[in-house]
Amino acid sequence: MGKYFSDVVDKALEDIYYCYDNQRAKAALAALQSAAAAGDGDASYIASRCLSGPQYSWKYHPYPEDDDGVEYYVRQSIRQGSAMGVLGAMRCGMLTPEMEEVMPFKTLKEAWEVVREKAEAGCLFAQNMIGNTYFWLDIVRIEGKGPEDFPSKEAFGQWLRESELKCVPWFEKAFQGGMGFAGRNLYNLYNDGDDGAFEPDKAKARALARLGAEKGYPDWQERYAALLKEEEDLSQRVIDLYFAAAKQGQLSSWFYVGYAYELGKMGEKDCQRAMKCYELGLQDPDQVGCANRSARLLFLGEDGIPQDYARAVQLFQRAHTLGSNWGSSMLGLCYLFGYGCQKDPQRALQLLQDATGFLDMKNYGLGVIYTQGLGVPENIKKGVEYLQKAPGYAPAQEELLKYKKTFFGKWVRR
């Protein structure tokens, strides 16, 4: 038997929540699933957390999101007698009257006490869980209290405020003890406050982020770097934090490391190293910045990066799908002229109209579309007006030479 739970569960908590190691995390889930099949209710509950998405563990753990699996393991954890499973089911809205009926606890308070005792004994995961029962005010249901139990509405509100703030010492113990995940809700409480209960305290939020960075939690190194960047831009201290986070697997941090190389903040400008960093960051399917910056380098084919329109189109399209129009001018030109893709003037028009960056390219592309009537009725005057908006862009000026204004002020082809 482990110190707090079974050997398997104690080790899984170490490997999933108290470190940032994907190999250990992957092995931990397999072990949890085996233990769950053998009747370990706590293993069932932790397995459900692994399948619940990044909001329940580190974003870069190698876990699939599986709603059906979550429901299966949560229900199983309750039937197998896990107090954590009971509290977890309550938090995610799965503790139905049916499940309350089958749980082996007389009351929710009894299950809560089991977890609280482990928290008092030093279990970081249990400490975070108890903190959450206060933070989210699940304690109201656990205690079975309501407005009718207090002399006034004001007294009930005061009890709620006092109860919520009891989360703070529990979160602090877990966070300082080695569970980076435990700082998330505490940071939100400090940074955003809670109307009527807690005023925002940006200084405490910043101090918490700094503490997490000093403890070597990569997600907190990235968060603290972002806070410092607001004041220092890409200073060496900021870059060092992003680099430390990236090396530990915080994939989103590779963007700023690559950008620092591209700007020459890490010595001489080095776009080849920048490209390598962006490629590492692209392992995060949500990384917009790495997609855009690497696509730009490939589109231009400068600074030692071979031009590759086809790859640039793929990456710009990826960023666009994620909601970014930063590179839409370049992507629009690719569709307009067939660079690395099939020509599609209508697609090009939409992209160029939506583009928010590289306005010379945008105006050049729109100028070509309207002067040549590509996918739209020909309108030389309108096209020329767009071309004239890009006075510093050589292709636009070359295109302008194809048109002249008549004695009567009409734009025509030469």
Residue pairs with C-beta under 8 A, 6 or more apart in sequence:
1 7
2 8
2 9
2 10
2 11
3 10
3 123
4 10
4 13
4 118
4 121
4 122
4 123
4 126
5 13
5 42
5 118
5 123
6 35
6 40
6 42
6 43
8 31
8 32
8 34
8 35
8 40
8 43
9 32
9 35
9 40
9 42
9 43
9 46
11 28
11 31
12 28
12 29
12 31
12 32
12 43
12 46
13 46
13 123
13 124
13 125
15 21
15 24
15 25
15 27
15 28
16 24
16 25
16 28
16 29
16 46
16 50
16 57
16 58
16 61
17 57
17 124
17 125
17 179
17 181
18 124
18 178
18 179
20 58
20 60
20 180
20 217
20 218
20 219
20 248
20 249
20 250
22 60
22 61
22 62
22 249
25 50
25 57
25 58
25 61
25 62
25 63
26 62
28 50
29 47
29 50
29 63
31 43
32 43
32 44
32 46
32 47
32 50
33 43
33 47
35 43
36 43
36 44
36 47
36 73
36 76
36 77
36 80
39 80
40 80
41 76
41 77
41 78
41 79
41 80
41 81
41 82
41 85
42 77
42 82
42 84
42 85
44 73
44 74
44 76
44 77
44 80
44 82
44 85
45 73
45 74
45 77
45 82
45 84
45 85
45 88
46 84
47 69
47 73
48 69
48 70
48 72
48 73
48 74
48 77
48 85
48 88
49 56
49 57
49 88
50 56
50 57
50 61
50 63
51 63
51 64
51 65
51 66
51 69
51 70
51 73
52 65
52 70
52 92
53 65
54 61
57 63
57 181
58 180
58 181
58 219
59 219
60 249
60 250
60 251
60 284
70 92
71 94
74 85
74 88
74 89
74 92
74 94
75 89
75 94
75 99
77 84
77 85
77 88
77 89
78 85
78 86
78 89
78 95
78 99
78 102
78 103
79 102
81 103
81 104
83 105
83 111
83 112
83 114
83 115
84 115
84 126
84 129
86 95
86 103
86 105
86 108
86 111
87 108
87 111
87 112
87 115
87 129
87 133
87 138
88 129
89 95
89 99
90 108
90 138
90 141
90 142
91 132
91 133
91 136
91 138
100 108
103 111
105 111
105 114
107 144
108 141
108 142
108 144
109 142
109 143
109 144
112 130
112 133
112 139
112 142
115 126
115 129
115 130
116 126
116 130
118 126
119 126
119 127
119 129
119 130
119 170
122 177
124 173
124 174
124 177
124 178
124 179
124 182
125 174
125 179
127 170
127 171
127 173
127 174
127 177
127 179
127 182
128 170
128 171
128 174
128 179
128 181
128 182
130 170
131 167
131 168
131 170
131 171
131 174
131 182
131 185
131 186
132 138
132 167
132 185
133 139
133 142
133 167
134 163
134 164
134 165
134 166
134 167
134 170
135 164
135 167
135 171
135 185
135 189
137 160
137 163
137 164
139 163
139 166
140 146
140 160
140 163
145 159
146 156
147 153
147 156
149 156
150 156
150 159
157 196
160 197
161 196
161 197
161 198
164 194
164 197
164 198
165 197
165 198
167 185
167 186
167 189
168 186
168 189
171 182
171 183
171 185
171 186
172 186
174 182
175 182
175 183
175 186
175 208
175 211
175 212
176 211
176 215
178 215
180 212
180 215
180 217
180 219
180 220
183 208
183 212
183 217
183 220
186 208
187 205
187 208
187 209
187 223
189 198
190 200
190 201
190 202
190 204
190 205
190 208
191 200
191 202
191 205
192 200
193 199
193 200
193 201
206 224
206 227
209 220
209 223
209 224
209 227
210 224
211 220
212 219
212 220
212 221
212 223
212 224
213 220
213 221
213 223
213 224
213 225
213 241
216 244
216 248
218 244
218 245
218 246
218 248
218 249
218 250
218 253
219 245
219 250
221 241
221 242
221 244
221 245
221 248
221 250
221 253
222 241
222 242
222 245
222 250
222 252
222 253
224 241
225 238
225 241
225 242
225 245
225 253
225 256
228 235
228 237
228 238
228 241
229 235
229 238
229 256
232 238
234 256
234 259
234 260
234 263
234 265
236 265
238 256
239 256
239 257
239 260
239 265
239 266
242 253
242 256
242 257
242 260
243 253
243 257
245 253
246 253
246 254
246 257
246 277
246 280
246 281
251 280
251 281
251 283
251 284
251 287
252 281
252 284
252 286
252 287
253 281
254 277
254 278
254 280
254 281
254 287
254 290
255 277
255 278
255 281
255 287
255 289
255 290
255 293
257 266
257 277
258 273
258 274
258 275
258 276
258 277
258 278
258 281
258 290
258 293
258 294
259 265
259 274
259 289
259 293
260 266
261 269
261 270
261 271
261 273
261 274
261 277
262 269
262 270
262 271
262 274
262 293
262 297
263 269
264 270
266 273
269 303
271 297
271 302
271 303
271 304
271 305
272 303
272 304
272 305
274 293
274 297
275 294
275 297
275 305
277 290
278 290
278 291
278 293
278 294
278 297
279 290
279 294
281 287
281 289
281 290
282 290
282 291
282 294
282 315
284 290
286 322
288 319
288 322
288 323
288 324
288 326
291 315
291 316
291 318
291 319
291 322
291 324
292 315
292 316
292 319
292 324
292 326
292 327
294 315
295 311
295 312
295 313
295 314
295 315
295 316
295 319
295 327
295 330
295 331
296 312
296 327
296 330
297 303
297 305
298 305
298 306
298 307
298 308
298 309
298 311
298 312
298 315
299 307
299 309
299 312
299 316
299 327
299 330
299 334
299 339
300 307
301 307
301 308
308 340
309 334
309 339
309 340
309 341
310 340
310 341
311 340
312 330
312 334
312 339
312 340
313 331
313 334
313 339
313 340
313 341
316 327
316 328
316 330
316 331
316 334
317 331
319 326
319 327
320 327
320 328
320 331
320 351
325 351
325 354
325 355
325 356
325 357
326 356
326 357
327 357
327 358
328 351
328 352
328 354
328 355
328 356
328 357
328 362
329 351
329 352
329 355
329 357
329 358
329 359
329 361
329 362
329 365
330 358
330 361
331 351
332 347
332 348
332 349
332 350
332 351
332 352
332 355
332 361
332 362
332 365
333 339
333 348
333 352
333 361
333 364
333 365
334 340
334 341
334 348
335 341
335 342
335 343
335 344
335 345
335 347
335 348
335 351
336 343
336 345
336 348
336 352
336 365
336 368
336 369
336 374
337 343
345 369
345 374
345 375
345 376
346 375
348 365
348 369
348 374
348 375
349 366
349 369
349 374
349 375
349 376
352 362
352 365
352 366
352 369
353 366
355 361
355 362
359 389
359 390
360 389
360 390
360 392
360 393
360 396
361 390
361 393
363 386
363 387
363 389
363 390
363 393
363 396
364 386
364 387
364 390
364 393
364 395
364 396
364 399
366 383
366 386
367 383
367 384
367 385
367 386
367 387
367 390
367 396
367 399
368 374
368 383
368 399
369 375
369 376
369 383
370 376
370 378
370 379
370 380
370 382
370 383
370 386
371 378
371 379
371 380
371 383
371 384
371 387
371 399
371 402
371 403
372 378
372 383
373 379
380 403
380 411
380 412
380 413
381 410
381 411
384 400
384 403
384 411
387 396
387 397
387 399
387 400
388 400
390 396
390 397
391 397
401 414
402 413
402 414
403 411
403 412
403 413
403 414
404 411
404 412
404 413
404 414
405 411
405 412
406 412
